[in-house]
Protein backbone atom coordinates (compact mmCIF):
# COMPACT_ATOMS: atom_id res chain seq x y z
CA UNK A 1 0.00 0.00 0.00
CA UNK A 2 1.10 3.57 -0.65
CA UNK A 3 1.09 4.52 3.02
CA UNK A 4 2.95 7.01 5.16
CA UNK A 5 5.69 4.43 5.74
CA UNK A 6 6.86 4.71 2.11
CA UNK A 7 9.11 7.71 2.73
CA UNK A 8 11.91 7.53 0.13
CA UNK A 9 12.41 10.91 -1.53
CA UNK A 10 9.71 12.77 0.42
CA UNK A 11 10.58 16.38 1.28
CA UNK A 12 9.90 18.62 4.22
CA UNK A 13 10.75 16.68 7.37
CA UNK A 14 12.60 18.34 10.23
CA UNK A 15 16.22 17.95 11.21
CA UNK A 16 17.38 14.70 12.75
CA UNK A 17 16.93 14.21 16.50
CA UNK A 18 19.92 13.78 18.84
CA UNK A 19 22.03 10.67 18.38
CA UNK A 20 20.44 8.19 20.76
CA UNK A 21 20.22 5.49 21.93
CA UNK A 22 23.95 5.12 22.23
CA UNK A 23 26.15 2.10 22.87
CA UNK A 24 25.48 2.24 26.59
CA UNK A 25 21.69 2.21 26.48
CA UNK A 26 19.96 0.85 23.40
CA UNK A 27 16.51 1.51 24.84
CA UNK A 28 15.34 4.95 25.97
CA UNK A 29 13.01 3.52 28.56
CA UNK A 30 12.56 0.22 30.29
CA UNK A 31 9.24 -0.60 28.63
CA UNK A 32 10.79 -0.47 25.15
CA UNK A 33 12.82 -3.56 25.98
CA UNK A 34 9.59 -5.28 27.05
CA UNK A 35 8.06 -4.41 23.68
CA UNK A 36 11.01 -6.01 21.93
CA UNK A 37 10.45 -9.17 24.00
CA UNK A 38 6.73 -9.12 23.14
CA UNK A 39 7.64 -8.91 19.45
CA UNK A 40 9.97 -11.92 19.72
CA UNK A 41 7.23 -13.83 21.58
CA UNK A 42 4.65 -13.06 18.91
CA UNK A 43 6.89 -14.36 16.14
CA UNK A 44 8.16 -17.37 18.12
CA UNK A 45 4.64 -18.44 19.13
CA UNK A 46 3.50 -18.36 15.50
CA UNK A 47 0.88 -15.68 16.20
CA UNK A 48 2.26 -13.59 13.32
CA UNK A 49 5.13 -13.41 10.89
CA UNK A 50 7.44 -10.51 10.10
CA UNK A 51 5.56 -9.52 6.95
CA UNK A 52 2.22 -9.41 8.77
CA UNK A 53 3.90 -7.31 11.46
CA UNK A 54 5.27 -4.83 8.93
CA UNK A 55 1.91 -4.60 7.15
CA UNK A 56 0.12 -3.85 10.40
CA UNK A 57 2.48 -0.94 11.11
CA UNK A 58 1.91 0.38 7.58
CA UNK A 59 -1.83 0.55 8.29
CA UNK A 60 -1.43 3.03 11.13
CA UNK A 61 -2.97 6.32 10.11
CA UNK A 62 -0.39 8.94 9.07
CA UNK A 63 -0.89 11.15 12.13
CA UNK A 64 -0.35 8.24 14.51
CA UNK A 65 2.62 6.98 12.47
CA UNK A 66 4.42 10.32 12.51
CA UNK A 67 3.58 11.47 16.01
CA UNK A 68 4.10 8.41 18.15
CA UNK A 69 7.40 6.85 19.09
CA UNK A 70 8.88 3.89 17.28
CA UNK A 71 8.26 1.39 20.09
CA UNK A 72 4.73 2.69 20.65
CA UNK A 73 3.98 1.92 16.99
CA UNK A 74 5.46 -1.55 17.53
CA UNK A 75 3.39 -2.11 20.66
CA UNK A 76 0.20 -1.08 18.88
CA UNK A 77 0.98 -3.45 16.01
CA UNK A 78 1.73 -6.35 18.36
CA UNK A 79 -1.55 -5.76 20.25
CA UNK A 80 -3.53 -5.84 16.98
CA UNK A 81 -1.87 -9.01 15.74
CA UNK A 82 -2.22 -10.90 19.03
CA UNK A 83 -5.90 -9.91 19.17
CA UNK A 84 -6.40 -11.04 15.55
CA UNK A 85 -4.67 -14.35 16.23
CA UNK A 86 -6.95 -14.90 19.22
CA UNK A 87 -4.01 -15.22 21.60
CA UNK A 88 -5.52 -12.56 23.83
CA UNK A 89 -8.99 -11.15 24.29
CA UNK A 90 -9.79 -7.47 23.79
CA UNK A 91 -11.73 -7.02 27.04
CA UNK A 92 -9.11 -8.91 28.98
CA UNK A 93 -6.35 -6.66 27.60
CA UNK A 94 -8.24 -3.42 28.24
CA UNK A 95 -8.97 -4.43 31.84
CA UNK A 96 -5.38 -5.41 32.42
CA UNK A 97 -4.05 -2.11 31.02
CA UNK A 98 -6.29 -0.19 33.41
CA UNK A 99 -5.17 -2.38 36.31
CA UNK A 100 -1.50 -1.65 35.58
CA UNK A 101 -2.19 2.07 35.24
CA UNK A 102 -3.80 2.06 38.67
CA UNK A 103 -0.95 0.05 40.15
CA UNK A 104 -3.31 -2.82 40.91
CA UNK A 105 -1.59 -5.53 38.88
CA UNK A 106 1.72 -7.32 38.88
CA UNK A 107 3.47 -9.55 36.42
CA UNK A 108 3.43 -13.10 37.76
CA UNK A 109 6.56 -15.18 38.15
CA UNK A 110 5.07 -18.11 36.27
CA UNK A 111 7.75 -20.09 34.44
CA UNK A 112 7.72 -19.98 30.64
CA UNK A 113 9.98 -20.31 27.64
CA UNK A 114 13.53 -19.03 27.95
CA UNK A 115 15.05 -16.55 25.53
CA UNK A 116 16.93 -19.41 23.85
CA UNK A 117 13.66 -21.27 23.29
CA UNK A 118 12.04 -18.12 21.89
CA UNK A 119 15.02 -17.53 19.60
CA UNK A 120 14.72 -21.11 18.33
CA UNK A 121 11.08 -20.43 17.52
CA UNK A 122 12.03 -17.28 15.62
CA UNK A 123 14.75 -19.13 13.67
CA UNK A 124 12.19 -21.77 12.64
CA UNK A 125 9.95 -19.06 11.21
CA UNK A 126 12.86 -17.60 9.25
CA UNK A 127 14.27 -20.89 7.99
CA UNK A 128 12.18 -21.31 4.93
CA UNK A 129 14.03 -24.31 3.48
CA UNK A 130 13.09 -22.95 0.09
CA UNK A 131 13.62 -24.81 -3.12
CA UNK A 132 15.89 -22.58 -5.15
CA UNK A 133 13.95 -21.13 -8.07
CA UNK A 134 15.79 -20.52 -11.30
CA UNK A 135 16.18 -16.77 -11.71
CA UNK A 136 14.88 -15.18 -14.91
CA UNK A 137 17.39 -12.31 -14.77
CA UNK A 138 21.17 -12.33 -14.58
CA UNK A 139 23.63 -9.76 -13.28
CA UNK A 140 24.06 -7.02 -15.88
CA UNK A 141 20.51 -7.39 -17.28
CA UNK A 142 18.52 -4.21 -17.68
CA UNK A 143 15.13 -4.33 -15.95
CA UNK A 144 12.19 -2.02 -15.42
CA UNK A 145 10.28 -1.91 -12.15
CA UNK A 146 6.58 -2.53 -12.75
CA UNK A 147 4.44 0.52 -12.11
CA UNK A 148 2.08 -1.23 -9.73
CA UNK A 149 0.35 0.24 -6.66
CA UNK A 150 -1.08 -2.72 -4.73
CA UNK A 151 -3.48 -1.98 -1.88
CA UNK A 152 -1.93 -4.68 0.30
CA UNK A 153 1.64 -5.12 1.52
CA UNK A 154 4.61 -4.70 -0.80
CA UNK A 155 8.33 -4.13 -0.39
CA UNK A 156 8.60 -2.25 -3.66
CA UNK A 157 8.87 1.43 -2.70
CA UNK A 158 7.08 4.06 -4.77
CA UNK A 159 10.20 5.98 -5.78
CA UNK A 160 11.60 3.28 -8.06
CA UNK A 161 8.37 2.17 -9.76
CA UNK A 162 8.52 2.56 -13.52
CA UNK A 163 12.29 3.18 -13.36
CA UNK A 164 14.94 1.24 -15.26
CA UNK A 165 17.88 -0.28 -13.46
CA UNK A 166 20.46 -3.03 -13.76
CA UNK A 167 20.57 -6.38 -11.98
CA UNK A 168 23.56 -6.12 -9.61
CA UNK A 169 23.23 -9.56 -7.98
CA UNK A 170 20.91 -12.52 -7.51
CA UNK A 171 20.22 -13.01 -3.79
CA UNK A 172 18.59 -16.45 -3.89
CA UNK A 173 14.97 -17.47 -3.35
CA UNK A 174 13.09 -15.59 -0.63
CA UNK A 175 9.57 -15.53 0.76
CA UNK A 176 7.51 -12.95 -1.15
CA UNK A 177 6.34 -10.41 1.47
CA UNK A 178 3.37 -9.35 -0.66
CA UNK A 179 1.97 -12.89 -0.32
CA UNK A 180 3.29 -13.74 3.13
CA UNK A 181 1.68 -10.68 4.77
CA UNK A 182 -1.68 -12.00 3.61
CA UNK A 183 -1.24 -15.59 4.73
CA UNK A 184 -0.05 -17.01 1.42
CA UNK A 185 3.15 -19.04 1.32
CA UNK A 186 5.09 -18.11 -1.81
CA UNK A 187 8.74 -17.49 -2.64
CA UNK A 188 10.55 -15.91 -5.56
CA UNK A 189 14.05 -15.07 -6.75
CA UNK A 190 15.29 -11.88 -5.12
CA UNK A 191 17.70 -9.47 -6.82
CA UNK A 192 19.75 -6.49 -5.85
CA UNK A 193 19.00 -3.88 -8.49
CA UNK A 194 21.20 -0.85 -9.06
CA UNK A 195 19.62 2.39 -10.23
CA UNK A 196 21.34 5.44 -11.61
CA UNK A 197 20.25 8.14 -9.13
CA UNK A 198 19.74 10.62 -11.99
CA UNK A 199 17.26 8.17 -13.56
CA UNK A 200 15.25 8.06 -10.36
CA UNK A 201 15.20 11.73 -9.35
CA UNK A 202 16.32 13.71 -12.38
CA UNK A 203 19.96 14.75 -12.66
CA UNK A 204 19.33 18.20 -11.17
CA UNK A 205 17.49 16.91 -8.12
CA UNK A 206 19.85 14.40 -6.62
CA UNK A 207 23.39 14.43 -5.30
CA UNK A 208 23.69 10.63 -5.14
CA UNK A 209 25.23 8.46 -7.86
CA UNK A 210 23.47 5.13 -7.40
CA UNK A 211 20.72 3.56 -5.33
CA UNK A 212 20.70 -0.19 -4.65
CA UNK A 213 17.61 -2.06 -3.50
CA UNK A 214 16.47 -5.69 -3.23
CA UNK A 215 13.48 -6.44 -5.45
CA UNK A 216 11.51 -9.64 -5.96
CA UNK A 217 11.21 -11.06 -9.46
CA UNK A 218 7.50 -10.24 -9.87
CA UNK A 219 8.29 -6.54 -9.28
CA UNK A 220 10.43 -6.51 -12.42
CA UNK A 221 9.92 -6.72 -16.17
CA UNK A 222 12.13 -6.73 -19.24
CA UNK A 223 12.14 -3.20 -20.67
CA UNK B 1 -6.58 -11.38 1.64
CA UNK B 2 -6.24 -10.89 5.37
CA UNK B 3 -7.23 -7.38 6.32
CA UNK B 4 -6.31 -6.32 9.81
CA UNK B 5 -7.46 -2.72 9.44
CA UNK B 6 -10.65 -3.29 11.46
CA UNK B 7 -8.79 -4.47 14.50
CA UNK B 8 -6.20 -1.71 14.09
CA UNK B 9 -9.03 0.79 14.37
CA UNK B 10 -10.55 -1.01 17.31
CA UNK B 11 -7.31 -0.95 19.29
CA UNK B 12 -7.36 2.84 19.02
CA UNK B 13 -9.08 2.84 22.40
CA UNK B 14 -5.74 1.76 23.85
CA UNK B 15 -3.83 4.63 22.21
CA UNK B 16 -4.61 7.03 25.02
CA UNK B 17 -3.21 4.74 27.65
CA UNK B 18 0.34 4.83 28.94
CA UNK B 19 2.53 2.62 26.72
CA UNK B 20 4.39 1.30 29.73
CA UNK B 21 1.12 0.04 31.28
CA UNK B 22 0.15 -1.45 27.93
CA UNK B 23 3.48 -3.25 27.57
CA UNK B 24 3.25 -4.62 31.12
CA UNK B 25 -0.37 -5.68 30.61
CA UNK B 26 0.51 -7.60 27.46
CA UNK B 27 3.54 -9.17 29.13
CA UNK B 28 1.44 -10.31 32.09
CA UNK B 29 -1.22 -11.89 29.83
CA UNK B 30 1.35 -13.71 27.71
CA UNK B 31 3.13 -14.93 30.85
CA UNK B 32 -0.13 -16.33 32.25
CA UNK B 33 -0.68 -18.16 28.96
CA UNK B 34 2.77 -19.74 29.22
CA UNK B 35 4.14 -17.99 26.13
CA UNK B 36 6.65 -15.75 27.87
CA UNK B 37 8.63 -15.60 31.11
CA UNK B 38 10.03 -12.73 33.13
CA UNK B 39 13.47 -14.28 32.72
CA UNK B 40 13.15 -14.14 28.93
CA UNK B 41 12.16 -10.47 29.05
CA UNK B 42 15.13 -9.68 31.31
CA UNK B 43 17.40 -11.65 28.97
CA UNK B 44 16.16 -9.80 25.87
CA UNK B 45 16.91 -6.47 27.54
CA UNK B 46 20.33 -7.51 28.84
CA UNK B 47 21.25 -9.03 25.46
CA UNK B 48 20.77 -5.68 23.78
CA UNK B 49 22.28 -3.73 26.66
CA UNK B 50 25.36 -5.90 27.07
CA UNK B 51 25.99 -8.51 24.36
CA UNK B 52 24.87 -7.12 21.00
CA UNK B 53 26.04 -3.67 19.96
CA UNK B 54 28.38 -1.76 17.64
CA UNK B 55 31.38 -3.39 19.34
CA UNK B 56 30.70 -6.53 17.31
CA UNK B 57 30.81 -4.53 14.08
CA UNK B 58 34.04 -2.82 15.19
CA UNK B 59 35.58 -6.22 15.84
CA UNK B 60 34.54 -7.37 12.35
CA UNK B 61 35.97 -4.24 10.70
CA UNK B 62 39.29 -4.42 12.59
CA UNK B 63 39.66 -8.08 11.60
CA UNK B 64 38.90 -7.25 7.95
CA UNK B 65 41.51 -4.45 7.99
CA UNK B 66 44.20 -6.75 9.32
CA UNK B 67 43.28 -10.06 7.67
CA UNK B 68 42.89 -10.11 3.87
CA UNK B 69 41.46 -13.65 3.92
CA UNK B 70 38.83 -12.71 6.46
CA UNK B 71 37.96 -9.59 4.47
CA UNK B 72 37.45 -11.65 1.34
CA UNK B 73 35.15 -14.05 3.20
CA UNK B 74 33.31 -11.15 4.82
CA UNK B 75 32.56 -9.49 1.49
CA UNK B 76 31.53 -12.87 0.04
CA UNK B 77 29.10 -13.86 2.81
CA UNK B 78 28.86 -11.41 5.69
CA UNK B 79 26.98 -13.32 8.36
CA UNK B 80 28.90 -16.56 7.78
CA UNK B 81 32.21 -14.75 8.25
CA UNK B 82 30.92 -12.93 11.34
CA UNK B 83 29.68 -16.18 12.86
CA UNK B 84 33.25 -17.51 12.73
CA UNK B 85 34.42 -14.73 15.03
CA UNK B 86 33.90 -15.30 18.70
CA UNK B 87 30.74 -13.21 18.96
CA UNK B 88 27.12 -13.81 19.90
CA UNK B 89 25.33 -13.77 16.59
CA UNK B 90 22.46 -15.82 15.27
CA UNK B 91 23.37 -16.42 11.64
CA UNK B 92 20.08 -18.23 11.02
CA UNK B 93 17.76 -15.26 11.16
CA UNK B 94 19.55 -12.75 9.03
CA UNK B 95 21.57 -12.31 5.87
CA UNK B 96 24.32 -9.71 6.09
CA UNK B 97 26.02 -8.01 3.16
CA UNK B 98 29.11 -5.93 3.77
CA UNK B 99 29.84 -3.17 1.26
CA UNK B 100 33.36 -1.80 1.10
CA UNK B 101 34.28 1.86 0.91
CA UNK B 102 37.17 2.54 -1.46
CA UNK B 103 38.96 5.71 -2.57
CA UNK B 104 36.43 5.81 -5.43
CA UNK B 105 33.18 4.76 -3.73
CA UNK B 106 31.40 5.65 -0.51
CA UNK B 107 28.43 3.58 0.68
CA UNK B 108 25.46 4.64 2.79
CA UNK B 109 22.81 2.44 4.46
CA UNK B 110 19.14 3.31 4.93
CA UNK B 111 15.74 1.58 5.02
CA UNK B 112 13.12 3.83 3.45
CA UNK B 113 10.12 1.56 4.16
CA UNK B 114 10.77 0.82 7.83
CA UNK B 115 13.99 0.59 9.82
CA UNK B 116 15.82 -2.55 8.67
CA UNK B 117 19.20 -2.47 10.34
CA UNK B 118 22.09 -4.93 10.78
CA UNK B 119 21.26 -5.49 14.46
CA UNK B 120 23.30 -8.68 14.74
CA UNK B 121 26.49 -6.64 14.25
CA UNK B 122 25.47 -3.14 15.39
CA UNK B 123 22.76 -3.75 18.01
CA UNK B 124 19.56 -1.71 17.93
CA UNK B 125 19.37 1.30 15.63
CA UNK B 126 19.81 4.86 16.91
CA UNK B 127 16.73 7.10 16.97
CA UNK B 128 17.73 9.16 13.93
CA UNK B 129 18.03 6.07 11.72
CA UNK B 130 14.32 5.36 12.28
CA UNK B 131 13.06 8.88 11.59
CA UNK B 132 11.17 10.03 8.48
CA UNK B 133 13.80 12.79 8.12
CA UNK B 134 16.61 10.28 7.56
CA UNK B 135 14.60 7.66 5.67
CA UNK B 136 13.18 10.17 3.19
CA UNK B 137 16.33 12.10 2.39
CA UNK B 138 19.09 9.46 2.34
CA UNK B 139 18.05 8.17 -1.10
CA UNK B 140 17.76 11.43 -3.02
CA UNK B 141 20.14 13.93 -1.45
CA UNK B 142 22.55 11.94 0.68
CA UNK B 143 25.51 14.31 0.27
CA UNK B 144 23.53 17.27 1.59
CA UNK B 145 22.10 15.11 4.40
CA UNK B 146 25.54 13.92 5.46
CA UNK B 147 27.02 17.40 5.28
CA UNK B 148 24.22 19.14 7.18
CA UNK B 149 23.39 16.48 9.76
CA UNK B 150 26.66 14.63 10.32
CA UNK B 151 29.29 17.16 9.22
CA UNK B 152 30.51 14.57 6.73
CA UNK B 153 31.73 15.81 3.36
CA UNK B 154 31.88 13.25 0.57
CA UNK B 155 34.38 14.54 -2.02
CA UNK B 156 32.92 15.23 -5.46
CA UNK B 157 35.18 12.69 -7.14
CA UNK B 158 33.95 9.89 -4.86
CA UNK B 159 30.83 8.06 -6.06
CA UNK B 160 28.07 7.82 -3.45
CA UNK B 161 26.06 4.60 -3.53
CA UNK B 162 23.01 4.23 -1.30
CA UNK B 163 21.81 0.81 -0.09
CA UNK B 164 18.09 0.82 0.69
CA UNK B 165 17.78 -2.35 2.77
CA UNK B 166 14.12 -3.19 2.35
CA UNK B 167 14.19 -6.92 3.07
CA UNK B 168 15.82 -9.51 5.29
CA UNK B 169 19.15 -8.68 3.70
CA UNK B 170 20.93 -6.16 5.89
CA UNK B 171 23.87 -3.96 5.04
CA UNK B 172 26.97 -2.86 6.89
CA UNK B 173 29.65 -0.57 5.50
CA UNK B 174 33.30 -1.59 5.72
CA UNK B 175 34.97 1.81 6.17
CA UNK B 176 38.40 2.60 4.72
CA UNK B 177 41.25 2.10 7.16
CA UNK B 178 42.46 5.59 8.14
CA UNK B 179 46.01 6.52 7.14
CA UNK B 180 48.62 6.46 9.90
CA UNK B 181 47.16 3.42 11.63
CA UNK B 182 49.74 0.90 10.43
CA UNK B 183 51.24 0.52 13.90
CA UNK B 184 47.93 -0.18 15.63
CA UNK B 185 47.02 -3.70 16.70
CA UNK B 186 43.69 -5.28 15.78
CA UNK B 187 42.42 -4.56 19.30
CA UNK B 188 43.50 -0.91 19.09
CA UNK B 189 41.88 -0.55 15.68
CA UNK B 190 38.51 -1.57 17.15
CA UNK B 191 38.51 1.62 19.20
CA UNK B 192 38.58 3.89 16.17
CA UNK B 193 35.67 2.19 14.36
CA UNK B 194 32.42 4.03 15.00
CA UNK B 195 28.85 2.86 14.55
CA UNK B 196 28.23 5.80 12.24
CA UNK B 197 31.15 4.84 10.01
CA UNK B 198 29.67 1.34 9.67
CA UNK B 199 26.43 2.94 8.41
CA UNK B 200 28.27 5.28 6.07
CA UNK B 201 27.20 8.56 7.67
CA UNK B 202 30.76 9.18 8.81
CA UNK B 203 34.19 8.70 7.22
CA UNK B 204 37.23 7.69 9.22
CA UNK B 205 39.69 9.12 6.71
Interface residues (C-beta under 8 A of the other chain):
Chain A: X5 X6 X7 X8 X9 X10 X11 X13 X14 X15 X16 X17 X18 X19 X20 X21 X22 X23 X25 X26 X27 X28 X29 X30 X31 X33 X34 X35 X36 X37 X38 X40 X41 X45 X50 X52 X54 X55 X56 X57 X59 X60 X64 X66 X68 X69 X70 X71 X72 X75 X76 X78 X79 X80 X81 X82 X83 X84 X87 X88 X90 X92 X93 X94 X96 X97 X98 X99 X100 X101 X105 X106 X107 X108 X109 X110 X111 X112 X113 X114 X115 X117 X118 X119 X122 X123 X126 X127 X152 X155 X157 X159 X171 X174 X177 X181 X182 X183 X190 X192 X194 X197 X200 X201 X205 X206 X207 X208 X209 X210 X211 X212 X213 X214
Chain B: X1 X2 X4 X5 X7 X8 X10 X11 X13 X14 X15 X17 X18 X19 X20 X21 X22 X23 X24 X25 X26 X27 X28 X29 X30 X31 X32 X33 X34 X35 X36 X37 X38 X39 X40 X41 X43 X44 X45 X47 X48 X49 X53 X54 X55 X90 X92 X93 X94 X95 X112 X113 X114 X115 X123 X124 X126 X127 X128 X130 X131 X132 X133 X134 X135 X136 X137 X139 X140 X141 X142 X143 X144 X148 X149 X159 X160 X161 X162 X163 X164 X165 X166 X167 X168 X169 X195
